[in-house]
Amino acid sequence: MTASARVREGGFVRNLIFENFPLKVFSLVASLALFSLVRGAEDAQRSLFVDVVAVLPDASTGRILLSDIPDRVRVTLRGSRSLLNSIRRDDIPPIQVTLDDTRARLYYFDPERIEVPAGVEITQIAPATIALQWADRAERRLPVHPTIDGRPAPGLMLAGPPEVRPPSAVITGPAPEISPLDHVTTDPIALAGLEAGRHERRVALMHLPPHAEYEGDAMVTVVVDIAPQVAERSLPRLEVAVVGGEVRELRPARVRVRVRGAPQVLDGMDALGVVPYVDVSELEPTAGGQSVPVRVRGIPDGVELVDVEPPDVLAMPSR
């Protein structure tokens, strides 16, 4: 292509673009505006989620709803595209589901009861219905059993059953769910790290079945007593000593002594130092065999006498 031809071609393109340029720009803008106007006016659909608020029946009805009510439903709207695009979720109030008929087996979302802007109609609600299941309401007072976790430090022990205040709790709920329960438990109470003494813990009660609840506070106070660990040791066939006089015979002449104390103290205790004895200083010399209580001496500090078997022996005075 010659230079003159290229010049003529460039001039043609410039004339094509810039000849009557303002008119061409106006035509383009007008076309876009008309297209937007026509498209905005045509029907369209849009789905959005609407909150659901359930109004349950009063407790006086004696019935409880077992079905789960959805927190929201999907509502499909139809209207002009421009109007649908301007709708926000907050523009549609929550749907109030009033369940005052405890005999109903189905709830239907009525589009007429959902407020939408003028010029918009509801074409679909998902889910459109809710299946309703009811049960009789029951009330029970159950004992509270504390849950103990772990053990105290070595040398310590739980001194007796924990105390629970209050000792019972009242629960309400569907009869089929709470009838099998015979007690409720607490959250675990850790014993690790507790020193000797009295300890109070405020703990929550266990989670109940989905539709049951506690009447009042779902917390209790649990008191645990931690004490030094104790054990028992039996010292069999210890010979009974006689003080305060002489006797011809003791029946029996040997007894069993049972003591209690810290395990390490009992393990180190010398059994030969524990002496059961009877005091015969007040025996009647001519009265024959007489019952005398057996006492024990030589029990070390920190050790407690539990019992002597038998607690009395028959002493025969010397003649």
Kinemage of the C-alpha trace (Angstrom):
@kinemage 1
@onewidth
@group {chain A} dominant
@subgroup {mainchain}
@vectorlist {calphas} color= white
{ca met a 1} P 0.000 0.000 0.000
{ca thr a 2} L 1.326 3.425 -1.011
{ca ala a 3} L 1.774 6.260 1.442
{ca ser a 4} L -1.079 8.227 -0.124
{ca ala a 5} L -3.390 5.243 0.256
{ca arg a 6} L -2.500 4.876 3.883
{ca val a 7} L -3.229 8.555 4.470
{ca arg a 8} L -6.611 8.245 2.800
{ca glu a 9} L -7.439 5.144 4.927
{ca gly a 10} L -6.453 6.905 8.171
{ca gly a 11} L -8.605 9.853 7.292
{ca phe a 12} L -11.558 7.582 6.694
{ca val a 13} L -11.179 5.972 10.153
{ca arg a 14} L -10.906 9.352 11.841
{ca asn a 15} L -14.008 10.572 10.060
{ca leu a 16} L -15.818 7.362 11.058
{ca ile a 17} L -15.037 7.924 14.750
{ca phe a 18} L -15.121 11.667 15.199
{ca glu a 19} L -17.668 12.796 12.592
{ca asn a 20} L -20.767 13.885 14.532
{ca phe a 21} L -19.002 12.686 17.739
{ca pro a 22} L -21.352 14.379 20.235
{ca leu a 23} L -24.361 12.841 18.540
{ca lys a 24} L -22.791 9.422 18.642
{ca val a 25} L -21.980 9.738 22.386
{ca phe a 26} L -25.544 10.842 23.120
{ca ser a 27} L -26.919 7.886 21.185
{ca leu a 28} L -24.745 5.461 23.136
{ca val a 29} L -25.751 6.911 26.514
{ca ala a 30} L -29.420 6.891 25.546
{ca ser a 31} L -29.194 3.269 24.443
{ca leu a 32} L -27.598 2.201 27.727
{ca ala a 33} L -30.196 4.096 29.752
{ca leu a 34} L -33.034 2.557 27.754
{ca phe a 35} L -31.521 -0.902 28.182
{ca ser a 36} L -31.216 -0.409 31.947
{ca leu a 37} L -34.756 0.907 32.172
{ca val a 38} L -36.206 -1.998 30.229
{ca arg a 39} L -34.132 -4.590 32.110
{ca gly a 40} L -34.954 -3.077 35.492
{ca ala a 41} L -38.672 -3.158 34.720
{ca glu a 42} L -38.785 -6.789 33.658
{ca asp a 43} L -39.756 -9.520 36.139
{ca ala a 44} L -37.061 -11.377 38.048
{ca gln a 45} L -36.724 -13.681 41.076
{ca arg a 46} L -34.574 -13.453 44.176
{ca ser a 47} L -34.203 -15.671 47.268
{ca leu a 48} L -33.228 -14.523 50.715
{ca phe a 49} L -33.409 -15.882 54.261
{ca val a 50} L -35.987 -14.556 56.729
{ca asp a 51} L -35.707 -15.057 60.495
{ca val a 52} L -38.294 -17.173 62.324
{ca val a 53} L -39.513 -16.442 65.868
{ca ala a 54} L -41.397 -19.295 67.568
{ca val a 55} L -44.042 -18.565 70.210
{ca leu a 56} L -44.432 -21.798 72.201
{ca pro a 57} L -47.520 -22.754 74.212
{ca asp a 58} L -47.792 -21.839 77.871
{ca ala a 59} L -46.696 -24.414 80.454
{ca ser a 60} L -50.268 -24.588 81.720
{ca thr a 61} L -51.228 -26.604 78.628
{ca gly a 62} L -49.234 -29.550 79.982
{ca arg a 63} L -47.656 -30.166 76.580
{ca ile a 64} L -44.133 -29.685 75.191
{ca leu a 65} L -43.080 -29.343 71.566
{ca leu a 66} L -40.409 -31.870 70.562
{ca ser a 67} L -39.967 -30.710 66.971
{ca asp a 68} L -37.160 -28.315 66.076
{ca ile a 69} L -38.305 -24.986 64.666
{ca pro a 70} L -35.866 -23.575 62.063
{ca asp a 71} L -34.183 -20.276 62.920
{ca arg a 72} L -34.878 -19.032 59.382
{ca val a 73} L -36.521 -20.034 56.117
{ca arg a 74} L -35.654 -19.265 52.500
{ca val a 75} L -38.205 -17.052 50.813
{ca thr a 76} L -38.228 -16.646 47.016
{ca leu a 77} L -39.595 -13.302 45.776
{ca arg a 78} L -40.765 -12.200 42.328
{ca gly a 79} L -41.004 -8.628 41.069
{ca ser a 80} L -39.178 -6.053 39.036
{ca arg a 81} L -35.454 -6.529 39.007
{ca ser a 82} L -34.772 -3.044 40.278
{ca leu a 83} L -37.186 -3.461 43.190
{ca leu a 84} L -35.803 -6.861 44.151
{ca asn a 85} L -32.247 -5.548 44.076
{ca ser a 86} L -33.196 -2.764 46.499
{ca ile a 87} L -34.612 -5.143 49.129
{ca arg a 88} L -32.410 -5.877 52.118
{ca arg a 89} L -32.880 -8.725 54.583
{ca asp a 90} L -33.860 -6.277 57.316
{ca asp a 91} L -36.712 -4.991 55.152
{ca ile a 92} L -38.695 -8.200 55.818
{ca pro a 93} L -39.776 -8.619 59.475
{ca pro a 94} L -39.203 -11.995 61.198
{ca ile a 95} L -41.910 -14.591 60.684
{ca gln a 96} L -43.782 -15.249 63.943
{ca val a 97} L -44.760 -18.892 64.359
{ca thr a 98} L -47.474 -19.091 67.018
{ca leu a 99} L -47.965 -22.659 68.266
{ca asp a 100} L -50.953 -22.412 70.583
{ca asp a 101} L -52.737 -25.513 69.270
{ca thr a 102} L -50.993 -28.491 70.897
{ca arg a 103} L -53.078 -30.901 68.827
{ca ala a 104} L -51.719 -29.628 65.510
{ca arg a 105} L -49.457 -32.014 63.621
{ca leu a 106} L -48.340 -29.602 60.895
{ca tyr a 107} L -47.513 -25.911 60.658
{ca tyr a 108} L -47.875 -24.199 57.273
{ca phe a 109} L -46.005 -20.997 56.446
{ca asp a 110} L -48.703 -18.752 55.006
{ca pro a 111} L -47.225 -16.314 52.427
{ca glu a 112} L -50.040 -13.888 53.225
{ca arg a 113} L -48.649 -13.427 56.742
{ca ile a 114} L -45.179 -12.462 55.560
{ca glu a 115} L -44.704 -8.740 55.021
{ca val a 116} L -42.955 -7.899 51.737
{ca pro a 117} L -42.715 -4.560 49.846
{ca ala a 118} L -45.544 -3.581 47.497
{ca gly a 119} L -45.068 -4.925 44.005
{ca val a 120} L -43.341 -8.065 45.244
{ca glu a 121} L -44.931 -11.477 45.632
{ca ile a 122} L -43.741 -14.648 47.351
{ca thr a 123} L -43.397 -17.639 45.044
{ca gln a 124} L -41.832 -20.168 47.409
{ca ile a 125} L -40.994 -20.772 51.073
{ca ala a 126} L -38.530 -23.491 52.002
{ca pro a 127} L -39.383 -25.358 54.080
{ca ala a 128} L -43.048 -24.709 53.424
{ca thr a 129} L -44.262 -26.787 56.393
{ca ile a 130} L -42.987 -28.077 59.740
{ca ala a 131} L -44.026 -31.432 61.195
{ca leu a 132} L -45.067 -30.986 64.846
{ca gln a 133} L -44.509 -33.616 67.537
{ca trp a 134} L -45.830 -33.108 71.070
{ca ala a 135} L -45.375 -34.856 74.430
{ca asp a 136} L -46.869 -34.549 77.905
{ca arg a 137} L -44.970 -32.278 80.278
{ca ala a 138} L -43.640 -33.942 83.445
{ca glu a 139} L -41.891 -32.712 86.592
{ca arg a 140} L -39.535 -34.711 88.816
{ca arg a 141} L -37.354 -34.058 91.855
{ca leu a 142} L -34.155 -36.101 91.582
{ca pro a 143} L -31.185 -36.551 93.926
{ca val a 144} L -27.894 -34.960 92.910
{ca his a 145} L -24.875 -37.272 92.744
{ca pro a 146} L -21.521 -35.455 92.745
{ca thr a 147} L -18.926 -36.559 90.202
{ca ile a 148} L -15.482 -36.966 91.780
{ca asp a 149} L -12.424 -36.791 89.538
{ca gly a 150} L -9.086 -38.247 90.591
{ca arg a 151} L -7.598 -38.808 94.026
{ca pro a 152} L -6.044 -36.582 96.697
{ca ala a 153} L -2.281 -36.381 97.083
{ca pro a 154} L -0.486 -39.390 98.601
{ca gly a 155} L -1.136 -39.650 102.321
{ca leu a 156} L -4.567 -37.995 102.024
{ca met a 157} L -8.022 -39.408 101.489
{ca leu a 158} L -11.618 -38.368 100.974
{ca ala a 159} L -13.098 -38.420 104.471
{ca gly a 160} L -16.631 -39.599 103.845
{ca pro a 161} L -19.158 -38.975 101.067
{ca pro a 162} L -19.257 -35.429 99.620
{ca glu a 163} L -22.052 -33.165 100.834
{ca val a 164} L -24.322 -31.621 98.176
{ca arg a 165} L -26.352 -28.464 98.785
{ca pro a 166} L -29.164 -28.625 97.811
{ca pro a 167} L -29.220 -32.412 97.684
{ca ser a 168} L -31.864 -32.587 94.927
{ca ala a 169} L -32.974 -30.730 91.811
{ca val a 170} L -36.329 -30.305 90.073
{ca ile a 171} L -36.452 -30.899 86.326
{ca thr a 172} L -39.283 -30.460 83.855
{ca gly a 173} L -39.540 -31.841 80.364
{ca pro a 174} L -41.229 -34.399 78.132
{ca ala a 175} L -42.304 -37.416 80.133
{ca pro a 176} L -40.625 -39.945 77.772
{ca glu a 177} L -37.268 -38.141 78.165
{ca ile a 178} L -37.121 -37.582 81.925
{ca ser a 179} L -38.962 -40.659 83.211
{ca pro a 180} L -35.892 -42.947 82.829
{ca leu a 181} L -33.742 -40.603 84.969
{ca asp a 182} L -33.280 -41.600 88.624
{ca his a 183} L -30.648 -38.954 89.496
{ca val a 184} L -28.627 -36.099 88.052
{ca thr a 185} L -24.867 -35.636 88.276
{ca thr a 186} L -22.539 -32.662 88.524
{ca asp a 187} L -19.564 -31.540 86.520
{ca pro a 188} L -16.385 -33.314 87.713
{ca ile a 189} L -14.804 -32.092 90.956
{ca ala a 190} L -11.022 -32.521 90.815
{ca leu a 191} L -9.405 -33.781 94.023
{ca ala a 192} L -5.819 -33.451 92.795
{ca gly a 193} L -3.956 -30.690 94.606
{ca leu a 194} L -6.432 -30.359 97.480
{ca glu a 195} L -4.878 -30.168 100.931
{ca ala a 196} L -6.310 -31.617 104.129
{ca gly a 197} L -9.385 -29.689 105.207
{ca arg a 198} L -12.885 -28.762 104.097
{ca his a 199} L -13.365 -27.572 100.510
{ca glu a 200} L -16.455 -26.077 98.841
{ca arg a 201} L -16.961 -26.034 95.092
{ca arg a 202} L -19.751 -24.412 93.086
{ca val a 203} L -20.416 -26.730 90.134
{ca ala a 204} L -22.930 -27.030 87.315
{ca leu a 205} L -25.430 -29.836 87.004
{ca met a 206} L -25.245 -32.203 84.063
{ca his a 207} L -26.810 -31.383 80.710
{ca leu a 208} L -30.360 -32.642 80.398
{ca pro a 209} L -32.082 -34.161 77.342
{ca pro a 210} L -32.792 -31.604 74.582
{ca his a 211} L -36.273 -30.542 75.728
{ca ala a 212} L -35.836 -30.794 79.510
{ca glu a 213} L -34.682 -28.036 81.861
{ca tyr a 214} L -33.963 -27.347 85.504
{ca glu a 215} L -36.377 -25.411 87.631
{ca gly a 216} L -34.311 -22.571 89.087
{ca asp a 217} L -30.537 -22.605 89.395
{ca ala a 218} L -28.658 -25.351 87.545
{ca met a 219} L -25.758 -25.091 90.020
{ca val a 220} L -25.095 -26.774 93.366
{ca thr a 221} L -22.465 -26.513 96.099
{ca val a 222} L -20.411 -29.623 96.791
{ca val a 223} L -18.408 -29.909 100.027
{ca val a 224} L -15.552 -32.398 100.257
{ca asp a 225} L -13.502 -33.187 103.350
{ca ile a 226} L -9.890 -34.200 102.768
{ca ala a 227} L -8.177 -35.914 105.703
{ca pro a 228} L -4.920 -37.760 106.336
{ca gln a 229} L -5.155 -41.280 105.017
{ca val a 230} L -5.799 -43.955 107.630
{ca ala a 231} L -5.571 -47.715 107.638
{ca glu a 232} L -6.334 -50.453 110.133
{ca arg a 233} L -4.069 -53.129 111.512
{ca ser a 234} L -5.091 -56.200 113.455
{ca leu a 235} L -2.791 -57.555 116.186
{ca pro a 236} L -4.020 -61.089 116.902
{ca arg a 237} L -3.338 -63.358 119.903
{ca leu a 238} L -1.816 -60.797 122.230
{ca glu a 239} L -1.364 -62.168 125.755
{ca val a 240} L -3.376 -60.332 128.399
{ca ala a 241} L -1.281 -58.990 131.306
{ca val a 242} L -2.611 -58.832 134.857
{ca val a 243} L -2.129 -55.799 137.139
{ca gly a 244} L -3.368 -55.046 140.642
{ca gly a 245} L -3.112 -58.582 141.956
{ca glu a 246} L -2.930 -62.213 140.989
{ca val a 247} L -5.407 -64.534 139.339
{ca arg a 248} L -5.457 -68.247 138.915
{ca glu a 249} L -6.621 -68.101 135.294
{ca leu a 250} L -7.893 -65.786 132.534
{ca arg a 251} L -10.426 -66.965 129.993
{ca pro a 252} L -9.384 -66.300 127.285
{ca ala a 253} L -5.769 -65.512 127.986
{ca arg a 254} L -5.174 -63.916 124.573
{ca val a 255} L -7.159 -61.277 122.659
{ca arg a 256} L -7.105 -59.497 119.293
{ca val a 257} L -6.411 -55.743 119.217
{ca arg a 258} L -7.369 -53.628 116.210
{ca val a 259} L -5.841 -50.155 115.708
{ca arg a 260} L -6.191 -47.365 113.146
{ca gly a 261} L -3.758 -44.699 111.912
{ca ala a 262} L -1.674 -43.410 109.039
{ca pro a 263} L -0.312 -46.305 106.946
{ca gln a 264} L 3.292 -45.275 107.432
{ca val a 265} L 2.816 -45.054 111.222
{ca leu a 266} L 1.150 -48.476 111.400
{ca asp a 267} L 3.900 -50.030 109.280
{ca gly a 268} L 6.546 -48.767 111.684
{ca met a 269} L 4.649 -49.676 114.860
{ca asp a 270} L 6.208 -52.309 117.168
{ca ala a 271} L 3.444 -54.808 117.897
{ca leu a 272} L 5.341 -56.084 120.947
{ca gly a 273} L 4.908 -52.702 122.611
{ca val a 274} L 1.087 -52.992 122.517
{ca val a 275} L -0.023 -54.735 125.705
{ca pro a 276} L -3.628 -55.640 126.573
{ca tyr a 277} L -4.181 -55.911 130.351
{ca val a 278} L -6.799 -56.304 133.064
{ca asp a 279} L -6.890 -54.665 136.504
{ca val a 280} L -7.910 -57.267 139.101
{ca ser a 281} L -7.475 -55.084 142.166
{ca glu a 282} L -11.213 -54.974 142.817
{ca leu a 283} L -11.984 -58.664 142.344
{ca glu a 284} L -13.918 -60.470 145.087
{ca pro a 285} L -11.567 -63.274 146.218
{ca thr a 286} L -14.416 -65.651 147.068
{ca ala a 287} L -16.809 -64.792 144.260
{ca gly a 288} L -15.459 -67.151 141.619
{ca gly a 289} L -14.914 -66.156 137.979
{ca gln a 290} L -15.606 -62.475 137.309
{ca ser a 291} L -15.779 -60.497 134.062
{ca val a 292} L -13.099 -57.825 133.737
{ca pro a 293} L -12.748 -55.292 130.879
{ca val a 294} L -9.593 -55.461 128.793
{ca arg a 295} L -7.604 -52.243 128.457
{ca val a 296} L -4.657 -51.553 126.168
{ca arg a 297} L -1.432 -49.653 126.704
{ca gly a 298} L 1.575 -48.972 124.523
{ca ile a 299} L -0.352 -47.508 121.568
{ca pro a 300} L 1.902 -44.870 119.944
{ca asp a 301} L 0.875 -41.290 119.206
{ca gly a 302} L -1.125 -40.934 115.996
{ca val a 303} L -2.642 -44.401 116.370
{ca glu a 304} L -6.215 -44.971 117.545
{ca leu a 305} L -7.584 -48.036 119.296
{ca val a 306} L -10.509 -49.411 117.319
{ca asp a 307} L -11.587 -52.348 119.458
{ca val a 308} L -10.521 -55.409 121.478
{ca glu a 309} L -11.999 -58.829 120.811
{ca pro a 310} L -13.248 -60.000 123.192
{ca pro a 311} L -13.683 -56.756 125.148
{ca asp a 312} L -13.928 -58.618 128.482
{ca val a 313} L -12.273 -61.718 129.922
{ca leu a 314} L -13.196 -64.005 132.811
{ca ala a 315} L -10.728 -63.732 135.714
{ca met a 316} L -10.456 -66.539 138.252
{ca pro a 317} L -9.192 -65.190 141.638
{ca ser a 318} L -6.378 -66.994 143.442
{ca arg a 319} L -7.477 -68.812 146.575
